[in-house]
Amino acid sequence: MVAQAFQFQPAVLKVPAGQPVTIHVTSADVLHGYYVEGTNINATAIPGQVTSFTTTFRRPGTLNLICNEYCGTGHHNMINSVKVEVQEP
């Protein structure tokens, strides 16, 4: 994930339910927060550095991903999502 100027790329992060995933977060401009509502995921995206963590999303659904570090005038619009999907066998 890359955070920059009021957006995350990709806009929707699709992950499999019930399987460990490692997420790598960085910033292209200033400090950003990486907070997934309803989870204990709360990381900082730092320019020039990569923050990595591994987690397992147990239940399918869509979770809000927000920047919780004030990053400028468009900060309040920096809301994306994590889509947890059931993988077909």
N, C-alpha and C positions, 0 to 999 in steps of 0.2 A: 504494500500500500504506500502511495505517495500522497502526502498532504501538501496542499499549496493553495494560496489565494482563494479561500472559501470553498474548497472542494477536496474530495478524496478521489484518487484514481486507483482502481476502478470505482465507479459510482456505486455499484452493488457487488459485494463480495459474496460469492456462492461457495458454501462449504458443505461437506457431507455430515449428516447426523450420526452420532455415535462413534466417530473415528477421530483420533487425534489429528490436529492440524497445527502447523507452525506458521505464524503470521509475522512478517517482517514489515516494520513501519519506519518511514523516514519523512523528512520535510524538504521541500525544494526552496523554501523561503525563510519562514520564521518558526518559532516554537508553536506547535499545535498539540492538542490533546487527542487521545484516541480512547473513547469511552463507549462501551457497548452496554446499553441499558439492559437491566435484568441479569447481568453477569458480574463477575468480579474483575472484568477486563478494564484496566485503566492504565494507559501507557502514555509516554510523552514522545512526540515525533520531533526530533532535533535535527536541524540542518547539518548535513555532512556526516551524520551518524545513523546507524541502523539499530532499532530496538526490536528484539525478537522474543517471542514467547510461544509456548505450545499450550493448547487447550482442546477440550472436547465439548462440542455442543451436543447435548443429549436429546433435545426435542426439536422436531422440525418447526419451522415458522420463520417469520421475519422480525429481526431486532433492529432498533434504531442505533445507528452509529453516529455519535456527535463529537464535535470538538469541544472540549471543556477547558481549554486554555485560550484566554482572549487573544485573538490574532488580528484584530483590525475591525474596520467598519462593517464588513460583511459577515462577521463571526456568527451572528445569530442565524444565518442561512446555511451554515455548514453542517447539514444533517444528511446522512446517507444511510445505507442499510447493510445488514448481514443477513443473507438468506440461507437458512439451514435446510437442506434438502435430503429426503430419503433417497438412498442410492438403490437402484434396481439391481437384483442379483444377476 
